[in-house]
Amino acid sequence: MESKVNWETSMDTALSRARAEGKSILLDFFNPG
Amino acid sequence: MDAVTYPEPAVIDFMNRSLIAVRVAYNAKPYADDFNVKWTPTLVSLDSGGKEHHRTVGFLQAEELIASLSLGMAKVHFDQDQFDSALAHLEKLLQAYPKSSSAPEAMFLRGVSLYKSTHDPKPLKQAYERLEAEYPGDEWTKRAYPYRLL
């Protein structure tokens, strides 16, 4: 099992992967501090 | 979320298997404005075209997060009339996380999805009866109240 969540940091990449893999997207707006 | 929820093995496994996770700063342009983000964490479920279908604001523990993300995936399918796929997510959520705060909405949406895929009103009445039995007083039980008459 992987040891961390595989976060994308680019919306364009996330959208491309979502289309290619047939998945939905979680968009997390966070406070980087 | 970074300190408590995201490091949980169940969360890592669920998120890496089930969806594409992307994070941006709360003030990142143009997304913060596009999605009208006012607080963190704000978690938004999108379809592969970038359209919003579900959101939550505020901290969630692991089980609540997985249940909420499952509900978000179900709503992505529901909103696109993909009722079988929506039902698959809803059934898993209700089986694995019946005590979660997402469960009552999932039960409501399960009844509606069954109705929309069969045009049989019985699932709506059954949804109300289960909501009344399992989640009395919940917001989604109140929303299903008219279905008792079907």
Backbone of each chain as ProteinMPNN parsed JSONL, in Angstrom:
{"seq_chain_A": "MESKVNWETSMDTALSRARAEGKSILLDFFNPG", "coords_chain_A": {"N_chain_A": [[0.844, -1.197, 0.0], [0.427, 2.265, -0.717], [2.199, 5.036, 0.842], [1.305, 7.562, 1.176], [-1.122, 10.065, 0.213], [-1.576, 10.512, -3.223], [-1.178, 13.38, -4.354], [-2.148, 15.577, -6.904], [-0.942, 18.648, -8.222], [-1.688, 20.284, -10.184], [-4.48, 21.494, -11.837], [-5.061, 21.06, -14.517], [-3.643, 18.718, -15.092], [-4.948, 16.994, -13.317], [-7.543, 16.986, -14.391], [-7.046, 15.849, -16.909], [-6.108, 13.309, -16.145], [-8.391, 12.384, -14.851], [-10.221, 12.149, -16.931], [-8.909, 10.241, -18.521], [-8.729, 8.039, -16.802], [-11.293, 7.612, -16.04], [-12.36, 8.619, -13.643], [-13.639, 10.528, -10.836], [-12.926, 13.755, -9.36], [-11.261, 14.953, -6.482], [-11.063, 18.075, -5.23], [-9.084, 19.862, -3.213], [-9.08, 22.616, -1.31], [-6.679, 24.138, 0.477], [-4.903, 25.421, 3.37], [-1.76, 26.5, 3.048], [-0.196, 27.527, 5.023]], "CA_chain_A": [[0.0, 0.0, 0.0], [1.215, 3.502, -0.759], [2.351, 5.614, 2.171], [0.693, 8.894, 1.242], [-2.052, 10.397, -0.867], [-0.895, 11.01, -4.424], [-1.801, 14.652, -4.723], [-1.759, 16.391, -8.045], [-0.932, 20.081, -7.896], [-2.157, 20.996, -11.369], [-5.847, 21.146, -12.228], [-5.053, 20.516, -15.883], [-3.221, 17.317, -14.988], [-6.025, 16.251, -12.655], [-8.643, 16.807, -15.347], [-6.599, 14.887, -17.928], [-6.107, 11.97, -15.534], [-9.781, 11.988, -14.567], [-10.815, 11.7, -18.205], [-8.234, 9.017, -18.979], [-8.946, 6.924, -15.876], [-12.715, 7.482, -15.752], [-12.578, 8.876, -12.218], [-13.976, 11.887, -10.444], [-11.824, 14.531, -8.788], [-11.37, 15.688, -5.218], [-10.307, 19.327, -5.226], [-8.899, 20.263, -1.809], [-8.538, 23.96, -1.065], [-6.059, 24.047, 1.793], [-4.087, 26.552, 3.82], [-0.39, 26.005, 3.116], [0.457, 28.058, 6.216]], "C_chain_A": [[0.881, 1.25, 0.0], [1.18, 4.201, 0.601], [1.779, 7.015, 2.289], [-0.261, 9.08, 0.077], [-1.26, 10.981, -2.03], [-1.579, 12.282, -4.925], [-1.26, 15.165, -6.051], [-1.753, 17.841, -7.587], [-1.381, 20.929, -9.071], [-3.565, 20.54, -11.711], [-5.879, 20.543, -13.622], [-4.654, 19.04, -15.876], [-4.315, 16.466, -14.36], [-7.18, 15.989, -13.618], [-8.274, 15.788, -16.422], [-6.623, 13.467, -17.371], [-7.53, 11.489, -15.28], [-10.458, 11.471, -15.832], [-10.219, 10.361, -18.629], [-8.585, 7.815, -18.109], [-10.412, 6.729, -15.511], [-13.041, 7.686, -14.288], [-13.069, 10.299, -12.005], [-12.792, 12.493, -9.691], [-12.211, 15.022, -7.4], [-10.465, 16.904, -5.324], [-10.274, 19.84, -3.786], [-8.29, 21.665, -1.785], [-7.989, 23.966, 0.351], [-5.266, 25.308, 2.09], [-2.655, 26.079, 3.968], [0.396, 26.572, 4.293], [1.446, 29.17, 5.928]], "O_chain_A": [[1.937, 1.285, 0.632], [0.267, 3.994, 1.4], [1.765, 7.593, 3.376], [-0.212, 8.349, -0.913], [-0.39, 11.832, -1.845], [-2.441, 12.244, -5.803], [-0.051, 15.177, -6.278], [-2.481, 18.212, -6.667], [-1.449, 22.154, -8.968], [-3.819, 19.345, -11.858], [-6.644, 19.613, -13.879], [-5.256, 18.22, -16.569], [-4.58, 15.352, -14.812], [-7.728, 14.887, -13.648], [-9.099, 14.956, -16.801], [-7.092, 12.538, -18.03], [-7.834, 10.312, -15.475], [-11.179, 10.474, -15.799], [-10.942, 9.457, -19.047], [-8.723, 6.7, -18.613], [-10.753, 5.807, -14.77], [-13.907, 7.001, -13.744], [-12.932, 11.158, -12.876], [-11.794, 11.823, -9.425], [-13.342, 15.451, -7.171], [-9.252, 16.777, -5.489], [-11.304, 20.203, -3.219], [-7.144, 21.869, -2.184], [-8.74, 23.819, 1.315], [-4.997, 26.132, 1.217], [-2.344, 25.339, 4.9], [1.526, 26.153, 4.542], [2.062, 29.702, 6.852]]}, "seq_chain_B": "MDAVTYPEPAVIDFMNRSLIAVRVAYNAKPYADDFNVKWTPTLVSLDSGGKEHHRTVGFLQAEELIASLSLGMAKVHFDQDQFDSALAHLEKLLQAYPKSSSAPEAMFLRGVSLYKSTHDPKPLKQAYERLEAEYPGDEWTKRAYPYRLL", "coords_chain_B": {"N_chain_B": [[-6.246, 18.275, 8.654], [-4.026, 17.326, 7.231], [-2.418, 16.464, 9.33], [-3.888, 14.556, 10.722], [-5.987, 13.155, 9.27], [-5.435, 12.655, 6.454], [-3.025, 11.077, 6.586], [-3.992, 8.584, 7.385], [-4.063, 5.101, 6.797], [-6.367, 3.886, 5.598], [-7.599, 6.029, 4.379], [-5.624, 6.893, 2.574], [-5.468, 4.636, 0.907], [-8.118, 4.505, -0.086], [-8.399, 7.018, -1.388], [-6.307, 6.994, -3.298], [-7.037, 4.844, -4.869], [-9.633, 5.438, -5.757], [-10.2, 7.992, -6.804], [-9.122, 11.086, -8.388], [-6.925, 13.08, -6.792], [-6.459, 16.434, -6.067], [-4.803, 19.34, -4.989], [-5.006, 22.728, -4.085], [-3.901, 25.955, -3.049], [-5.868, 27.91, -0.769], [-6.235, 30.437, -1.722], [-5.597, 30.412, -4.354], [-5.459, 31.563, -7.636], [-7.194, 30.94, -10.706], [-8.948, 29.516, -9.183], [-9.917, 29.712, -6.525], [-11.675, 31.853, -6.666], [-13.358, 30.965, -8.727], [-14.606, 28.806, -7.494], [-15.657, 29.951, -5.293], [-14.445, 30.007, -2.693], [-14.222, 30.256, 0.774], [-13.217, 29.386, 3.165], [-11.067, 27.078, 4.931], [-10.525, 23.558, 5.581], [-11.822, 23.332, 2.274], [-13.515, 21.011, 0.473], [-14.08, 19.767, -2.653], [-16.061, 17.917, -4.839], [-15.624, 16.907, -8.108], [-16.621, 16.349, -11.526], [-15.128, 14.731, -14.429], [-15.005, 16.775, -16.186], [-14.648, 18.999, -14.721], [-16.791, 20.059, -13.368], [-18.649, 20.995, -10.49], [-20.083, 18.848, -7.974], [-20.482, 18.269, -5.335], [-19.731, 19.377, -2.023], [-17.755, 19.932, 0.957], [-17.096, 21.693, 3.969], [-14.635, 22.253, 6.359], [-13.018, 20.334, 9.014], [-12.675, 16.77, 8.727], [-12.827, 13.554, 10.138], [-11.264, 10.333, 9.441], [-13.175, 8.248, 8.683], [-15.447, 9.769, 8.238], [-14.54, 11.387, 6.172], [-14.047, 9.517, 4.077], [-16.635, 8.552, 3.712], [-17.929, 10.919, 2.926], [-16.557, 11.527, 0.556], [-17.292, 9.322, -0.918], [-20.018, 9.797, -1.151], [-19.851, 12.1, -2.688], [-18.779, 11.057, -5.09], [-20.896, 9.42, -5.818], [-22.831, 11.375, -6.31], [-21.727, 12.684, -8.488], [-22.156, 10.752, -10.482], [-24.946, 10.419, -10.271], [-25.915, 12.952, -11.014], [-25.382, 12.876, -13.656], [-27.149, 11.132, -14.661], [-26.372, 8.498, -14.349], [-27.351, 6.046, -12.929], [-26.959, 3.41, -11.999], [-24.217, 3.338, -11.435], [-24.118, 5.361, -9.517], [-25.677, 4.159, -7.524], [-24.057, 2.004, -6.821], [-21.914, 3.245, -5.457], [-23.38, 4.404, -3.373], [-24.499, 2.211, -2.023], [-22.193, 0.955, -1.048], [-21.265, 2.949, 0.666], [-23.379, 3.088, 2.543], [-23.259, 0.563, 3.627], [-20.666, 0.401, 4.696], [-20.298, 2.691, 6.243], [-22.541, 3.389, 8.026], [-23.078, 4.981, 10.208], [-22.112, 7.434, 9.643], [-22.145, 10.99, 8.952], [-22.829, 11.405, 6.368], [-24.48, 9.37, 5.646], [-27.414, 9.517, 5.913], [-28.159, 11.288, 3.774], [-27.173, 9.754, 1.699], [-28.884, 7.571, 1.836], [-31.31, 8.755, 1.191], [-30.697, 9.614, -1.437], [-30.253, 7.155, -2.587], [-32.839, 6.072, -2.664], [-34.049, 7.867, -4.464], [-32.47, 7.462, -6.732], [-33.064, 4.8, -7.323], [-35.769, 5.077, -7.887], [-35.647, 6.783, -10.143], [-34.368, 5.169, -11.955], [-36.097, 3.069, -12.307], [-38.703, 3.968, -12.315], [-40.5, 3.227, -10.466], [-42.325, 3.993, -7.647], [-42.016, 2.835, -5.151], [-39.382, 2.559, -3.963], [-38.932, 5.15, -3.034], [-40.765, 5.503, -0.953], [-39.844, 3.466, 0.688], [-37.343, 4.47, 1.235], [-37.978, 6.684, 2.848], [-39.122, 5.308, 5.01], [-36.973, 3.806, 5.989], [-35.218, 5.877, 6.603], [-36.684, 7.191, 8.613], [-36.71, 5.183, 10.51], [-33.976, 4.717, 11.013], [-32.636, 7.141, 11.1], [-34.062, 9.14, 12.686], [-35.455, 12.38, 12.767], [-33.423, 13.508, 11.323], [-32.197, 15.829, 8.842], [-32.511, 14.814, 6.22], [-34.402, 12.863, 6.549], [-36.589, 14.433, 7.109], [-36.828, 15.709, 4.631], [-37.632, 13.616, 3.069], [-40.166, 13.125, 3.928], [-42.714, 13.536, 2.544], [-42.806, 11.266, 0.962], [-43.872, 9.187, 2.36], [-46.488, 8.876, 1.749], [-46.715, 7.61, -0.635]], "CA_chain_B": [[-6.41, 17.145, 7.743], [-2.697, 16.785, 6.925], [-1.828, 15.832, 10.51], [-4.716, 13.501, 11.313], [-6.859, 12.365, 8.397], [-4.802, 12.183, 5.218], [-2.058, 9.988, 6.778], [-4.629, 7.313, 7.735], [-3.944, 4.131, 5.697], [-7.638, 3.666, 4.896], [-7.828, 7.216, 3.545], [-4.65, 6.83, 1.476], [-5.881, 3.565, -0.006], [-9.363, 4.893, -0.752], [-8.21, 8.15, -2.303], [-5.438, 6.641, -4.431], [-7.744, 3.893, -5.727], [-10.989, 5.77, -6.175], [-10.397, 9.302, -7.418], [-7.944, 11.9, -8.636], [-6.854, 14.095, -5.739], [-5.662, 17.609, -6.427], [-4.953, 20.364, -3.964], [-4.518, 24.062, -4.403], [-4.021, 26.876, -1.92], [-7.211, 28.485, -0.647], [-6.31, 31.723, -2.427], [-5.018, 30.237, -5.694], [-6.259, 32.08, -8.746], [-8.53, 31.512, -10.562], [-9.846, 28.495, -8.639], [-10.58, 30.168, -5.305], [-12.821, 32.66, -7.084], [-14.278, 30.131, -9.515], [-15.37, 27.923, -6.604], [-16.171, 30.769, -4.191], [-13.899, 29.412, -1.476], [-14.129, 31.245, 1.851], [-12.678, 28.802, 4.391], [-10.369, 25.815, 4.683], [-10.466, 22.987, 4.235], [-13.002, 23.168, 1.431], [-13.313, 19.824, -0.365], [-15.081, 19.829, -3.717], [-16.086, 16.77, -5.752], [-15.816, 17.353, -9.484], [-16.557, 15.335, -12.571], [-13.902, 14.834, -15.225], [-15.041, 18.038, -16.918], [-14.388, 20.088, -13.786], [-18.033, 20.598, -12.805], [-18.859, 20.646, -9.081], [-21.279, 18.076, -7.636], [-20.608, 18.08, -3.889], [-18.63, 19.999, -1.275], [-17.818, 20.029, 2.401], [-16.196, 22.684, 4.558], [-14.256, 21.931, 7.727], [-12.28, 19.097, 9.276], [-13.375, 15.49, 8.772], [-12.018, 12.389, 10.487], [-11.071, 9.424, 8.308], [-14.398, 7.59, 8.224], [-16.344, 10.798, 7.697], [-14.003, 11.817, 4.884], [-14.295, 8.489, 3.061], [-18.075, 8.553, 3.439], [-18.262, 12.134, 2.175], [-16.025, 11.388, -0.803], [-18.15, 8.336, -1.595], [-21.244, 10.505, -1.522], [-19.506, 12.983, -3.805], [-18.675, 10.257, -6.316], [-22.256, 9.016, -6.177], [-23.545, 12.53, -6.873], [-21.195, 12.898, -9.841], [-22.871, 9.833, -11.382], [-26.383, 10.726, -10.222], [-26.2, 14.177, -11.775], [-25.22, 12.559, -15.078], [-28.132, 10.065, -14.934], [-25.71, 7.183, -14.307], [-27.912, 5.641, -11.65], [-26.345, 2.174, -11.518], [-22.93, 3.692, -10.823], [-24.425, 6.093, -8.284], [-26.145, 3.2, -6.524], [-22.923, 1.206, -6.338], [-21.223, 4.043, -4.431], [-24.264, 4.62, -2.225], [-24.613, 0.956, -1.269], [-20.94, 0.767, -0.31], [-21.235, 3.928, 1.762], [-24.351, 2.729, 3.578], [-22.814, -0.669, 4.266], [-19.417, 0.578, 5.439], [-20.311, 3.866, 7.128], [-23.949, 3.733, 8.314], [-23.158, 5.98, 11.277], [-21.502, 8.692, 9.205], [-23.093, 12.078, 8.71], [-23.234, 11.348, 4.962], [-25.363, 8.224, 5.408], [-28.82, 9.848, 5.625], [-28.291, 11.803, 2.408], [-26.966, 8.617, 0.803], [-30.109, 6.757, 1.807], [-32.274, 9.545, 0.408], [-30.297, 9.577, -2.844], [-30.46, 5.768, -3.037], [-34.252, 5.947, -3.033], [-34.31, 8.651, -5.675], [-31.8, 6.794, -7.856], [-33.856, 3.616, -7.677], [-36.994, 5.551, -8.542], [-35.365, 7.333, -11.469], [-33.941, 4.106, -12.864], [-37.162, 2.072, -12.503], [-39.997, 4.667, -12.328], [-41.338, 2.613, -9.435], [-42.225, 4.883, -6.485], [-41.811, 2.128, -3.877], [-38.1, 2.881, -3.289], [-39.007, 6.441, -2.339], [-41.441, 5.252, 0.324], [-38.926, 2.661, 1.501], [-36.281, 5.366, 1.707], [-38.505, 7.428, 4.0], [-39.324, 4.405, 6.15], [-35.654, 3.492, 6.554], [-34.701, 7.1, 7.216], [-37.422, 7.418, 9.86], [-36.306, 4.156, 11.472], [-32.548, 4.717, 11.335], [-32.134, 8.51, 11.309], [-35.212, 9.996, 13.011], [-35.12, 13.771, 13.034], [-32.384, 14.029, 10.431], [-32.635, 16.715, 7.759], [-32.909, 14.05, 5.028], [-35.654, 12.209, 6.908], [-37.629, 15.45, 6.924], [-37.002, 15.966, 3.207], [-38.316, 12.461, 2.474], [-41.455, 12.961, 4.609], [-43.861, 13.345, 1.639], [-42.789, 9.959, 0.293], [-44.63, 8.21, 3.162], [-47.831, 8.774, 1.178], [-46.685, 6.919, -1.941]], "C_chain_B": [[-5.047, 16.502, 7.45], [-2.116, 16.013, 8.108], [-2.59, 14.59, 10.947], [-5.346, 12.585, 10.27], [-6.126, 11.802, 7.182], [-3.734, 11.109, 5.431], [-2.686, 8.636, 7.11], [-4.549, 6.342, 6.556], [-5.24, 3.929, 4.914], [-7.946, 4.834, 3.96], [-6.9, 7.199, 2.33], [-5.099, 5.812, 0.438], [-7.133, 3.977, -0.783], [-9.115, 5.989, -1.782], [-7.363, 7.767, -3.513], [-6.116, 5.659, -5.385], [-8.945, 4.514, -6.438], [-11.135, 7.07, -6.942], [-9.054, 9.954, -7.721], [-7.96, 13.029, -7.609], [-5.952, 15.234, -6.19], [-5.87, 18.657, -5.336], [-4.327, 21.664, -4.436], [-4.694, 24.931, -3.162], [-5.382, 27.57, -1.956], [-7.385, 29.79, -1.416], [-5.751, 31.637, -3.845], [-5.99, 30.744, -6.758], [-6.136, 31.146, -9.942], [-9.468, 30.632, -9.747], [-10.596, 28.972, -7.394], [-11.805, 31.022, -5.639], [-13.845, 31.814, -7.837], [-15.18, 29.287, -8.612], [-15.846, 28.643, -5.34], [-15.734, 30.212, -2.827], [-13.674, 30.494, -0.425], [-13.474, 30.705, 3.102], [-11.956, 27.515, 4.029], [-10.594, 24.85, 5.839], [-11.825, 23.025, 3.553], [-12.693, 22.047, 0.452], [-14.449, 19.756, -1.376], [-14.944, 18.594, -4.6], [-16.473, 17.25, -7.139], [-15.921, 16.155, -10.411], [-15.321, 15.579, -13.432], [-13.891, 16.05, -16.144], [-14.814, 19.238, -16.017], [-15.632, 20.691, -13.168], [-18.24, 20.098, -11.386], [-20.163, 19.877, -8.874], [-21.508, 17.962, -6.134], [-19.475, 18.854, -3.234], [-18.872, 19.893, 0.217], [-16.812, 21.094, 2.833], [-15.911, 22.26, 5.996], [-13.621, 20.557, 7.848], [-13.188, 17.878, 9.277], [-12.393, 14.412, 9.215], [-12.096, 11.369, 9.356], [-12.381, 8.824, 7.797], [-15.371, 8.596, 7.628], [-15.852, 11.282, 6.335], [-14.311, 10.785, 3.798], [-15.784, 8.445, 2.709], [-18.468, 9.765, 2.601], [-17.753, 12.051, 0.739], [-16.835, 10.374, -1.597], [-19.457, 8.976, -2.036], [-20.987, 11.438, -2.701], [-19.402, 12.223, -5.121], [-20.053, 9.795, -6.768], [-23.009, 10.177, -6.845], [-23.021, 12.914, -8.252], [-21.965, 12.025, -10.829], [-24.366, 10.157, -11.43], [-26.707, 11.917, -11.113], [-26.046, 13.966, -13.28], [-26.122, 11.394, -15.495], [-27.494, 8.685, -15.024], [-26.099, 6.522, -12.982], [-27.309, 4.34, -11.115], [-25.008, 2.464, -10.832], [-23.144, 4.456, -9.525], [-24.823, 5.117, -7.186], [-25.007, 2.351, -5.982], [-22.162, 1.964, -5.251], [-22.085, 4.196, -3.176], [-24.388, 3.355, -1.376], [-23.358, 0.702, -0.447], [-20.88, 1.696, 0.892], [-22.148, 3.482, 2.899], [-23.94, 1.455, 4.321], [-21.615, -0.412, 5.186], [-19.501, 1.674, 6.502], [-21.735, 4.307, 7.474], [-24.102, 4.788, 9.394], [-22.595, 7.33, 10.852], [-22.567, 9.753, 8.945], [-23.532, 12.126, 7.256], [-24.295, 10.28, 4.71], [-26.823, 8.614, 5.146], [-29.024, 10.409, 4.218], [-28.1, 10.676, 1.392], [-28.213, 7.752, 0.711], [-31.207, 7.457, 1.012], [-31.962, 9.403, -1.093], [-30.431, 8.17, -3.429], [-31.91, 5.58, -3.476], [-34.577, 6.678, -4.313], [-33.682, 7.99, -6.901], [-32.569, 5.561, -8.296], [-35.142, 4.024, -8.385], [-36.707, 6.013, -9.971], [-34.924, 6.251, -12.462], [-35.042, 3.095, -13.144], [-38.54, 2.711, -12.728], [-41.011, 4.007, -11.394], [-41.216, 3.47, -8.175], [-41.946, 4.172, -5.16], [-40.484, 2.462, -3.211], [-38.11, 4.222, -2.575], [-39.667, 6.267, -0.974], [-40.538, 4.448, 1.255], [-37.783, 3.515, 2.044], [-36.757, 6.149, 2.914], [-38.609, 6.516, 5.219], [-37.987, 4.034, 6.803], [-35.042, 4.714, 7.226], [-35.367, 7.349, 8.564], [-36.98, 6.424, 10.942], [-34.867, 4.342, 11.939], [-31.996, 6.1, 11.648], [-33.294, 9.453, 11.64], [-34.753, 11.421, 13.332], [-34.06, 14.343, 12.131], [-33.006, 14.904, 9.334], [-33.179, 15.927, 6.562], [-34.155, 13.215, 5.293], [-36.811, 13.187, 6.716], [-37.889, 15.704, 5.443], [-37.76, 14.824, 2.514], [-39.741, 12.291, 3.001], [-42.638, 12.78, 3.645], [-43.925, 11.956, 1.024], [-43.546, 8.896, 1.086], [-45.989, 7.949, 2.557], [-47.865, 7.975, -0.118], [-47.141, 5.468, -1.802]], "O_chain_B": [[-4.931, 15.276, 7.423], [-1.407, 15.025, 7.919], [-1.992, 13.661, 11.49], [-5.246, 11.364, 10.381], [-6.195, 10.602, 6.916], [-3.537, 10.285, 4.538], [-1.981, 7.627, 7.117], [-4.918, 6.7, 5.438], [-5.207, 3.814, 3.689], [-8.493, 4.638, 2.875], [-7.328, 7.455, 1.205], [-5.108, 6.093, -0.761], [-7.192, 3.812, -2.001], [-9.574, 5.892, -2.921], [-7.669, 8.172, -4.634], [-5.808, 5.64, -6.577], [-9.244, 4.165, -7.58], [-12.114, 7.238, -7.67], [-7.997, 9.439, -7.357], [-8.893, 13.831, -7.565], [-4.826, 15.015, -6.637], [-6.978, 18.832, -4.829], [-3.281, 21.689, -5.086], [-5.552, 24.655, -2.323], [-5.964, 27.786, -3.02], [-8.502, 30.204, -1.727], [-5.463, 32.66, -4.467], [-7.172, 30.398, -6.77], [-5.056, 30.602, -10.173], [-10.652, 30.944, -9.619], [-11.778, 28.669, -7.228], [-12.84, 30.926, -4.979], [-15.049, 31.932, -7.61], [-16.355, 29.075, -8.912], [-16.377, 28.013, -4.425], [-16.555, 29.983, -1.938], [-13.028, 31.509, -0.686], [-13.195, 31.471, 4.024], [-12.189, 26.931, 2.97], [-10.829, 25.286, 6.966], [-12.853, 22.779, 4.183], [-11.727, 22.123, -0.307], [-15.623, 19.695, -1.011], [-13.849, 18.263, -5.054], [-17.498, 17.905, -7.33], [-15.385, 15.084, -10.126], [-14.562, 16.518, -13.192], [-12.889, 16.326, -16.804], [-14.79, 20.374, -16.492], [-15.551, 21.728, -12.509], [-18.034, 18.918, -11.102], [-21.191, 20.178, -9.481], [-22.602, 17.601, -5.699], [-18.391, 18.981, -3.803], [-20.005, 19.78, 0.685], [-15.82, 21.354, 2.153], [-16.828, 21.948, 6.755], [-13.674, 19.735, 6.933], [-14.319, 17.931, 9.759], [-11.263, 14.357, 8.731], [-12.892, 11.517, 8.428], [-12.663, 8.889, 6.601], [-16.04, 8.311, 6.634], [-16.656, 11.555, 5.444], [-14.784, 11.143, 2.719], [-16.144, 8.316, 1.539], [-19.259, 9.642, 1.665], [-18.447, 12.463, -0.191], [-17.043, 10.539, -2.799], [-19.943, 8.734, -3.141], [-21.816, 11.548, -3.604], [-19.884, 12.693, -6.152], [-20.345, 9.78, -7.963], [-23.731, 9.978, -7.821], [-23.774, 13.411, -9.089], [-22.378, 12.497, -11.889], [-24.973, 10.166, -12.5], [-27.671, 11.883, -11.879], [-26.519, 14.773, -14.08], [-25.905, 10.757, -16.526], [-28.019, 7.8, -15.701], [-25.302, 6.447, -12.047], [-27.162, 4.184, -9.902], [-24.708, 1.902, -9.778], [-22.436, 4.23, -8.543], [-24.362, 5.231, -6.05], [-24.999, 2.014, -4.798], [-21.804, 1.378, -4.228], [-21.58, 4.125, -2.055], [-24.382, 3.426, -0.147], [-23.439, 0.286, 0.709], [-20.497, 1.292, 1.99], [-21.755, 3.493, 4.066], [-24.242, 1.294, 5.503], [-21.55, -0.93, 6.3], [-18.847, 1.587, 7.541], [-22.1, 5.46, 7.246], [-25.15, 5.427, 9.487], [-22.606, 8.276, 11.64], [-23.74, 9.438, 8.745], [-24.502, 12.81, 6.929], [-24.942, 10.289, 3.662], [-27.423, 8.074, 4.216], [-29.981, 10.031, 3.543], [-28.77, 10.639, 0.36], [-28.558, 7.259, -0.363], [-31.94, 6.822, 0.255], [-32.844, 9.112, -1.901], [-30.691, 8.01, -4.621], [-32.178, 5.002, -4.529], [-35.306, 6.16, -5.159], [-34.282, 7.959, -7.976], [-32.713, 5.301, -9.491], [-35.553, 3.396, -9.361], [-37.441, 5.67, -10.898], [-35.091, 6.41, -13.671], [-34.949, 2.337, -14.109], [-39.44, 2.069, -13.268], [-42.218, 4.208, -11.522], [-40.106, 3.659, -7.677], [-41.669, 4.827, -4.155], [-40.452, 2.637, -1.993], [-37.372, 4.412, -1.608], [-39.199, 6.806, 0.029], [-40.474, 4.713, 2.456], [-37.317, 3.311, 3.165], [-36.031, 6.271, 3.9], [-38.23, 6.901, 6.325], [-37.889, 3.96, 8.028], [-34.425, 4.606, 8.286], [-34.697, 7.679, 9.542], [-36.888, 6.767, 12.12], [-34.563, 4.15, 13.117], [-31.009, 6.229, 12.372], [-33.49, 10.455, 10.952], [-33.79, 11.629, 14.07], [-33.812, 15.548, 12.162], [-34.167, 14.739, 8.959], [-34.18, 16.316, 5.962], [-34.889, 12.89, 4.36], [-37.876, 12.815, 6.224], [-39.036, 15.893, 5.038], [-38.438, 15.035, 1.509], [-40.452, 11.391, 2.555], [-43.497, 11.938, 3.907], [-44.996, 11.515, 0.607], [-43.835, 7.822, 0.559], [-46.591, 6.908, 2.82], [-48.944, 7.695, -0.642], [-47.18, 4.735, -2.791]]}, "name": "protein", "num_of_chains": 2, "seq": "MESKVNWETSMDTALSRARAEGKSILLDFFNPGMDAVTYPEPAVIDFMNRSLIAVRVAYNAKPYADDFNVKWTPTLVSLDSGGKEHHRTVGFLQAEELIASLSLGMAKVHFDQDQFDSALAHLEKLLQAYPKSSSAPEAMFLRGVSLYKSTHDPKPLKQAYERLEAEYPGDEWTKRAYPYRLL"}
